[in-house]
Amino acid sequence: MEGQPVIVKKVKKVVHGGHHGGSWKVAYADFVTAMMAFFLLMWLVTMVSPEKRAGVSYYFKHFNLFDKAGISFVDTKIPVKMSLVDDQRFGKPEIDEEGTELEEQRRKAFEDTLKQEIETRLADVKDQILVDTFENGVRVEIVEKSSSAMFPLGSAVMTDNGKRILKVIAGVLNGTDKKIAIEGHTDALAFSSSTYSNWELSTERASAARRELERDGFPPSRLMRVTGFADTQPLIQENASDPRNRRISILIFDEPRPVRVISPQEINIRQTIQNQPAR
């Protein structure tokens, strides 16, 4: 018909999902998989006996690459104090006669004994013997100064002074069951020879200290490691060539303590008592 307007109908195609398409489904599937793995892990943890769970906890807290033998995950006869209260559900850790406080007291007493022996028997070189504590025991540093305490410059042949120092330290150690590690350190002065370096020197000095301690009666079975660090761990950080960086470090570790594992029954009894109202 003439005179009537022409109507043009445009159909707009709608694409569902926007620019992302179905990528959200992949992310959601990954999230669900991770949650399933997490809850499966939680279920497996609850199925393990409390003693074995505590053993796993101890293993990862006290693993030492340098020990002669490892500790089994399932071995409940672990040679230190251990309590199931490491799990927060069982309350706070105990501090008793075998606890942390007594361990620190023993460490301090051993440190004082060692310092007293040095003060009495090594008064002429006491300023070259440093004694301090670290997390697991006591550290003795025998440092060089302008005058030699242990070794002549560039040599791994121990002086009479060095032998005398180690004899006093061995006398204190032989009255304990403590294990030790020996570390050799040098300054940054380099050797002219390309076949011999501070690595060889520090290692040979540490080995010489080991042999001298054994001659003084220290049992080899209580030696954990002998290591040379060259000049990588200077005592005087601001001056790598300082003679005090030439030293022998003896790390004396705390003695192991007997096992103390709290049974689930004991935990339940304690919780029952704690939840009872005060009278």
C-alpha positions in Angstrom: 0.0 0.0 0.0 1.2 3.4 -0.9 1.9 5.9 1.8 2.4 3.4 4.6 5.9 3.4 6.3 8.3 0.5 5.8 9.1 -1.2 9.2 12.5 -2.9 9.5 12.9 -5.3 12.4 16.4 -5.8 13.8 17.1 -8.9 15.9 19.9 -8.5 18.4 21.7 -11.8 19.3 22.5 -12.1 23.0 25.6 -14.1 24.0 25.3 -15.5 27.5 28.4 -15.6 29.7 30.0 -12.3 28.8 33.7 -12.2 27.9 34.7 -14.8 30.5 32.7 -17.7 29.0 33.0 -20.7 31.2 36.3 -20.0 32.8 34.6 -19.4 36.2 33.6 -23.1 36.2 37.3 -24.1 36.1 38.2 -21.9 39.0 35.2 -23.1 41.0 36.1 -26.8 40.2 39.7 -26.1 41.5 38.3 -24.5 44.7 36.0 -27.5 45.3 39.0 -29.9 44.7 41.2 -28.0 47.1 38.5 -28.0 49.8 37.9 -31.7 49.4 41.7 -32.3 49.8 41.7 -30.1 52.9 38.9 -31.9 54.6 40.3 -35.3 53.6 43.6 -34.2 55.3 41.7 -33.1 58.4 39.9 -36.5 58.5 43.2 -38.4 58.2 44.7 -36.3 61.0 41.9 -37.2 63.4 42.2 -40.9 62.6 45.9 -40.9 63.8 46.4 -41.8 67.4 47.4 -38.9 69.6 50.8 -40.5 70.4 51.7 -40.8 66.7 50.5 -37.3 66.0 52.8 -36.0 68.7 55.6 -38.0 67.2 55.1 -36.4 63.8 55.1 -33.0 65.5 58.3 -33.7 67.3 60.0 -35.0 64.2 59.5 -31.8 62.2 60.4 -29.6 65.1 63.7 -31.3 65.9 64.8 -32.9 62.7 68.6 -32.5 62.2 70.3 -33.3 58.9 73.6 -33.9 60.6 72.5 -36.5 63.2 73.8 -40.0 62.7 70.4 -41.5 62.7 66.9 -40.2 62.1 63.8 -40.6 64.3 60.8 -42.7 63.2 57.5 -40.9 62.8 55.8 -43.6 64.8 58.3 -44.0 67.6 56.9 -42.7 70.9 60.1 -43.2 72.8 61.5 -39.8 71.7 64.5 -38.7 73.9 63.1 -35.4 74.9 60.2 -34.1 76.9 57.1 -34.0 74.7 53.4 -33.3 75.5 50.3 -33.7 73.5 49.3 -30.3 74.6 51.2 -29.0 71.6 47.8 -29.3 69.9 45.8 -26.2 70.9 42.8 -28.3 71.7 44.5 -29.8 74.7 45.4 -26.5 76.4 48.7 -24.9 77.2 52.1 -26.7 77.5 53.2 -27.7 81.0 56.2 -26.1 82.7 57.3 -28.5 85.5 60.5 -30.0 86.8 61.3 -31.4 83.4 60.1 -28.3 81.5 61.5 -25.3 79.8 62.3 -23.4 83.0 64.5 -26.2 84.4 66.2 -26.7 81.1 67.2 -23.0 81.0 68.4 -23.2 84.6 70.6 -26.2 83.7 72.0 -24.4 80.7 72.8 -21.4 82.8 74.5 -23.5 85.5 76.6 -25.3 82.9 77.6 -21.9 81.4 78.6 -20.6 84.8 80.7 -23.7 85.5 82.5 -23.3 82.2 83.1 -19.6 82.8 84.4 -20.4 86.3 86.9 -23.0 85.0 88.1 -20.6 82.3 88.5 -17.8 84.9 90.4 -20.0 87.3 92.6 -22.1 85.0 92.9 -19.9 81.8 93.1 -16.5 83.3 95.9 -15.4 80.9 93.8 -16.1 77.8 90.3 -15.6 79.2 89.8 -12.5 77.0 90.1 -14.8 73.9 87.5 -17.2 75.1 83.9 -16.1 74.6 81.0 -18.1 76.2 77.4 -17.5 75.4 74.1 -19.4 75.1 71.9 -20.1 72.0 68.5 -21.8 71.7 69.8 -25.4 72.1 72.8 -25.0 74.3 76.1 -23.2 75.0 78.6 -21.8 72.5 82.4 -21.4 73.2 84.4 -19.3 70.8 88.2 -19.4 71.0 89.3 -16.4 69.0 92.7 -15.2 67.8 94.1 -11.7 68.4 97.5 -10.2 67.7 98.9 -13.1 69.8 97.9 -16.6 68.9 95.5 -18.5 71.1 95.1 -21.7 69.1 97.0 -21.7 65.8 99.8 -19.7 64.2 98.8 -17.6 61.2 98.0 -19.8 58.2 98.7 -23.0 60.0 96.5 -25.9 61.3 99.2 -27.1 63.8 97.8 -26.4 67.2 99.9 -24.5 69.8 100.5 -25.6 73.3 98.1 -22.8 74.4 95.4 -24.2 72.2 95.9 -27.7 73.7 95.7 -26.3 77.2 92.4 -24.5 76.4 90.8 -27.6 75.0 91.9 -29.7 77.9 90.0 -27.4 80.3 86.9 -27.5 78.1 87.1 -31.3 77.8 87.4 -31.6 81.5 84.0 -29.9 81.9 82.4 -31.8 79.0 83.5 -35.2 80.2 81.4 -34.8 83.3 78.2 -34.5 81.2 76.4 -36.4 78.5 76.3 -33.4 76.2 76.9 -33.7 72.4 79.0 -31.1 70.6 79.7 -29.7 67.1 83.0 -28.1 66.2 83.3 -25.3 63.6 86.4 -23.7 62.1 86.4 -20.1 61.0 89.1 -17.9 59.3 89.4 -14.2 58.4 89.2 -13.0 54.8 93.0 -13.0 54.1 93.6 -15.1 51.0 96.3 -17.6 50.3 98.7 -17.0 47.4 98.4 -20.7 46.5 95.4 -21.7 44.3 95.5 -25.3 45.7 94.9 -24.3 49.3 92.3 -21.9 50.6 90.6 -20.8 53.8 88.1 -23.7 53.3 90.9 -26.3 53.8 92.4 -24.3 56.6 89.2 -23.9 58.6 88.3 -27.6 58.1 91.7 -28.8 59.1 91.7 -26.6 62.2 88.3 -27.9 63.3 89.6 -31.5 62.8 92.7 -30.7 64.9 90.4 -29.4 67.7 88.4 -32.7 67.4 91.5 -34.8 67.7 92.8 -32.9 70.7 89.4 -33.2 72.6 89.4 -36.9 71.9 93.0 -37.2 73.3 91.6 -35.4 76.4 89.0 -38.1 76.9 86.0 -36.7 75.0 84.0 -39.7 73.5 83.8 -39.6 69.7 80.2 -40.9 69.9 79.1 -37.6 71.3 80.5 -35.6 68.4 77.7 -34.5 66.0 79.7 -32.8 63.2 83.0 -31.1 62.3 82.7 -28.2 59.8 84.9 -25.6 58.2 83.2 -22.3 57.2 86.2 -20.4 55.9 85.5 -16.6 56.1 81.7 -16.9 55.5 80.6 -16.3 59.1 82.8 -13.5 60.4 82.6 -12.6 64.1 83.4 -9.0 63.4 81.0 -8.2 60.6 82.3 -4.8 59.7 85.9 -6.0 59.2 86.3 -9.5 57.6 90.1 -9.3 57.9 90.0 -8.8 61.7 92.1 -11.5 63.4 89.2 -12.2 65.8 87.4 -13.8 62.9 90.0 -16.6 63.1 88.4 -18.9 65.7 87.2 -22.3 66.7 83.6 -22.6 67.8 82.4 -25.4 70.0 78.6 -25.8 70.2 77.6 -27.7 73.3 74.0 -29.0 73.0 71.6 -29.6 75.9 71.3 -33.1 77.2 68.2 -35.0 76.1 65.4 -35.4 78.6 63.0 -38.3 79.2 59.7 -38.6 77.3 56.6 -37.3 78.9 53.5 -38.1 76.8 50.1 -37.3 78.2 47.5 -39.9 77.4 44.1 -39.0 76.0 42.5 -40.3 79.2 44.6 -37.9 81.3 43.7 -35.0 79.1 40.0 -35.8 79.5 40.4 -35.9 83.3 42.2 -32.6 83.3 39.6 -30.9 81.1 36.8 -32.3 83.3 38.5 -30.8 86.4 39.1 -27.5 84.8 35.5 -27.2 83.7 34.1 -27.9 87.1 32.8 -24.7 88.8 34.7 -23.4 91.8 33.2 -24.1 95.2 
